[in-house]
Amino acid sequence: NFNIGLPIEKGYAFQDGRIYNAMYHAEAWDDIEGPTKGAIKYAVHRGKLLLQTNAAISDKLKQEIGSNHERRIGIVCSGNPVHKNDIFRSISLETLIEALPSDYSVLMIQKDIRAEDGIYLRQKTTIRDLSQTISSFEDTASIIQNLDLVISVDTSVAHLAGAMGKPVWILLPFHPDFRWLRDRSNSPWYPTARLYRQSKAGDWTGVLENVRKDLELFAQGIPL
């Protein structure tokens, strides 16, 4: 169950376990399974949506993540395989990882990992696989709270990170979901989101080149 407060002027409503964007008469998120009651709560503060996680849960997961001095990136490379747009929105784990600089601590934060990605993940021991620690959005939010950045394809995790106010870079296909609008690199829904769009259908090359360049700036603390 969620305690949700959303800015009325944004045209949001909560109904039947979904967050709706009444401005477009469509769902703002896919169906989501509610975490333990009270563990995650939404509140409005100065017109912004905030999401807070249970501190005790976060501390436990923080111990599992471990401590180091590198910046932590949480990655999500694929969503539900039966989603009608999945063939366009998802990317192989290997393709994504090979585009990232080596001076980051990379954590896999998606719950379900595809077979081919699992094989690559077992070979790539430098990536921390947290999939086994995730059983709900409560767990995912607790992990995100301890990251510096989330890089995700268009899945519910991207929305979750945005709602938490965490820096999130979202990789979008050439024909994205309409909620991401067009011809812009930011989002009116999530002030901390940065959008990376394909310039040609099915081609992630330019997207990942831009991500890599921006990660070099991000590591230096240079505003994007």
C-alpha positions in Angstrom: 0.0 0.0 0.0 1.1 3.5 -0.8 0.5 6.8 1.0 0.5 9.1 -2.0 0.3 12.9 -2.3 0.6 14.5 -5.7 0.4 18.1 -6.9 -3.2 18.7 -8.0 -2.1 21.1 -10.7 -0.1 18.3 -12.3 -3.4 16.4 -12.9 -2.4 13.2 -11.1 -4.8 10.8 -9.3 -4.5 7.5 -7.5 -6.8 4.7 -8.4 -6.9 0.9 -8.3 -3.2 0.5 -7.5 -2.0 2.8 -10.3 -0.8 6.4 -10.5 -2.7 8.1 -13.3 -1.8 11.2 -15.2 -5.2 12.8 -15.8 -3.6 15.3 -18.2 -3.2 12.6 -20.8 -6.0 10.2 -19.5 -3.4 7.5 -19.2 -1.3 5.6 -16.6 1.8 7.4 -15.4 3.3 4.1 -14.2 2.7 0.5 -15.1 0.9 -1.5 -12.5 3.1 -1.6 -9.4 3.0 -4.1 -6.5 2.8 -2.2 -3.2 5.6 -2.7 -0.6 5.0 -3.2 3.1 2.5 -0.6 4.3 4.3 2.5 5.5 7.7 1.4 4.4 7.5 3.8 1.4 5.5 7.0 1.6 4.8 9.8 -0.8 4.4 13.4 0.2 4.2 16.7 -1.5 6.7 19.4 -0.6 6.8 22.7 -2.4 5.0 21.2 -5.4 7.4 18.3 -5.8 6.8 14.6 -5.3 9.1 13.0 -2.7 9.5 9.4 -1.9 11.2 8.3 1.4 12.3 4.8 2.3 12.4 3.1 5.6 15.9 4.0 7.1 16.4 0.7 8.8 15.9 -1.3 5.6 18.2 1.1 3.8 21.0 0.6 6.4 20.7 -3.2 6.0 21.0 -3.1 2.3 23.8 -0.5 2.5 25.9 -3.1 4.4 25.3 -5.6 1.6 26.3 -3.1 -1.0 29.5 -2.4 0.9 31.5 0.8 1.2 34.1 2.2 -1.1 35.2 5.6 -2.5 33.9 5.1 -6.0 30.7 6.5 -7.3 27.9 3.9 -7.4 25.8 3.5 -10.5 22.7 1.3 -10.5 21.8 -0.1 -13.9 18.6 -1.6 -15.4 19.0 -2.8 -19.0 15.7 -4.6 -19.6 12.0 -4.7 -18.5 9.1 -7.1 -18.7 9.8 -9.2 -21.9 6.1 -9.3 -22.7 5.7 -5.6 -22.8 4.6 -4.5 -26.3 7.5 -2.2 -26.8 10.2 -4.3 -25.1 12.0 -5.3 -28.3 12.7 -1.6 -28.8 13.2 -0.3 -25.2 15.5 -3.0 -23.7 19.2 -3.4 -24.3 21.7 -6.2 -23.6 23.7 -6.0 -20.4 26.9 -6.5 -22.3 26.2 -3.6 -24.7 25.4 -1.3 -21.8 28.4 -2.3 -19.6 30.9 -2.1 -22.3 29.9 1.6 -22.8 30.6 2.6 -19.2 33.9 3.9 -17.9 35.8 1.6 -15.6 36.1 4.0 -12.7 32.6 3.5 -11.4 31.2 0.9 -9.0 28.3 -0.7 -11.1 25.4 -2.5 -9.4 22.7 -4.5 -11.2 19.5 -3.4 -9.6 16.8 -5.1 -11.6 14.9 -7.9 -10.1 14.6 -10.2 -13.1 17.7 -10.9 -15.2 17.4 -12.5 -18.6 19.3 -15.7 -19.3 21.9 -14.2 -21.7 22.5 -11.3 -19.3 22.9 -13.7 -16.4 25.7 -15.5 -18.3 27.5 -12.3 -19.0 27.0 -11.1 -15.4 28.6 -14.3 -14.0 31.6 -13.7 -16.2 31.9 -10.0 -15.3 32.8 -10.2 -11.6 33.3 -6.5 -11.3 29.5 -5.9 -11.4 27.6 -6.4 -8.1 24.4 -8.3 -8.7 21.7 -7.3 -6.3 18.8 -9.0 -8.0 18.6 -11.6 -5.2 18.1 -8.9 -2.6 15.1 -7.5 -4.4 11.6 -8.8 -3.7 9.6 -5.5 -3.8 9.8 -1.9 -4.8 10.6 -1.3 -1.1 13.9 -3.1 -1.6 14.7 -1.3 -4.9 14.0 2.1 -3.4 16.3 1.2 -0.5 19.1 0.3 -2.9 18.5 3.5 -5.0 18.8 5.6 -1.9 22.4 4.5 -1.5 23.5 5.2 -5.1 24.9 8.2 -6.8 23.1 7.6 -10.1 20.7 5.3 -11.8 21.0 4.4 -15.5 17.9 2.7 -16.8 15.9 1.8 -19.9 12.2 2.9 -19.7 11.0 0.7 -16.8 9.3 1.3 -13.5 12.7 1.6 -11.8 13.3 4.8 -13.9 10.1 6.2 -12.5 10.9 5.1 -9.0 14.3 6.8 -9.1 12.8 10.0 -10.5 10.1 10.0 -7.8 12.9 9.7 -5.2 14.7 12.7 -6.6 17.7 10.6 -7.4 19.8 11.4 -10.5 18.5 9.0 -13.2 19.5 8.8 -16.8 16.9 7.2 -18.9 17.7 5.5 -22.2 14.9 5.9 -24.7 14.1 4.2 -28.1 13.5 6.2 -31.2 9.8 6.0 -30.7 9.5 6.4 -26.9 6.5 6.2 -24.6 4.5 9.5 -25.1 5.1 10.5 -21.4 8.7 11.3 -22.3 7.5 13.8 -24.9 9.7 14.8 -27.8 12.9 16.7 -28.5 14.0 17.3 -25.0 16.6 15.9 -22.6 14.7 16.6 -19.4 11.3 15.6 -18.0 8.5 17.8 -16.5 7.7 14.9 -14.1 11.1 14.3 -12.7 13.5 17.2 -12.2 16.5 14.9 -11.7 15.9 12.9 -14.8 18.1 13.2 -17.9 16.8 11.6 -21.2 19.0 10.0 -23.8 17.2 9.4 -27.1 18.0 7.2 -30.0 18.5 9.3 -33.2 17.8 6.2 -35.3 15.5 3.3 -34.6 17.3 0.4 -33.0 20.7 2.2 -32.7 22.0 2.6 -29.2 25.5 3.7 -30.3 24.9 7.4 -30.1 23.0 7.1 -26.9 25.8 5.2 -25.2 28.5 7.5 -26.5 26.7 10.4 -24.9 26.2 8.5 -21.7 29.9 7.7 -21.5 30.9 11.4 -22.2 28.5 12.6 -19.5 29.7 10.1 -17.0 33.2 11.5 -17.3 31.8 14.9 -16.4 29.6 13.5 -13.7 32.6 11.9 -12.1 34.2 15.4 -11.9 31.1 16.9 -10.4 30.6 19.1 -13.5 26.9 20.0 -13.9 25.3 18.7 -17.1 
